[in-house]
Amino acid sequence: MTPASAPPDLDRTPLYVDLDGTLVALDTLHESLRRMVRRCPWRVPIAALGLVGGRSAFKEKVSALIELPIAELPYRASVVEYVRSARLAGQPAILATAATTRIAESVAEHLGLFDRVIASDRTSNRKGGEKLRAIRADVGDDPFDYAGDSRADLAIFAAARRSIVVCPSPAVRAQIGKSFTAHLLLDR
């Protein structure tokens, strides 16, 4: 079926989905560090050298030093199902995360749900405003939907057409209604 002959009820608005705390119920950097300390503590000083280059370089260094078992991550079934349903409705799905490109691409490949990935690299930490700039560079001024969980996502929620808030902290929950309208709240 060509785009010109696609049914008119398909929603082509891109859905951007955060990874840490949203798609998975943990922070991949923290989990990588935890694994490093438990399994190969001699690598911790090497990872610490990455801090010289800033947070992005540190994340890259940690990602290169420890293998995160992508298939074993605690994926949130409700978010996976939401993304699957959105794709069936015609929405492109983009994994947009502050995690490293290596981790993000591995997750996207494992799940097979994402059309592309926006992630942190050696020089850019795609968190908060930096992630919103990357989304805007990707979508321009067109509307987009966003699934996230944290305080760093508040500006993105406010800019999104539809906000999907996943397991928010009390601070984020308090902001709902003040700064933006949550179109869907997933608490599991």
HELIX and SHEET records of a PDB file:
HELIX    1   1 PRO A    3  SER A    5  5                                   3    
HELIX    2   2 THR A   28  ARG A   39  1                                  12    
HELIX    3   3 PRO A   41  ARG A   43  5                                   3    
HELIX    4   4 VAL A   44  LEU A   49  1                                   6    
HELIX    5   5 GLY A   50  GLY A   53  5                                   4    
HELIX    6   6 ARG A   55  LEU A   65  1                                  11    
HELIX    7   7 ILE A   70  GLU A   72  5                                   3    
HELIX    8   8 ALA A   77  LEU A   88  1                                  12    
HELIX    9   9 THR A  101  LEU A  111  1                                  11    
HELIX   10  10 GLY A  129  VAL A  139  1                                  11    
HELIX   11  11 ARG A  151  ASP A  153  5                                   3    
HELIX   12  12 LEU A  154  ALA A  159  1                                   6    
HELIX   13  13 PRO A  170  GLN A  175  1                                   6    
SHEET    1   A 6 ARG A 116  SER A 120  0                                        
SHEET    2   A 6 ALA A  93  THR A 100  1                                        
SHEET    3   A 6 LEU A  15  VAL A  17  1                                        
SHEET    4   A 6 ASP A 145  GLY A 148  1                                        
SHEET    5   A 6 ARG A 162  VAL A 166  1                                        
SHEET    6   A 6 LEU A 184  LEU A 186  1                                        
END                                                                             
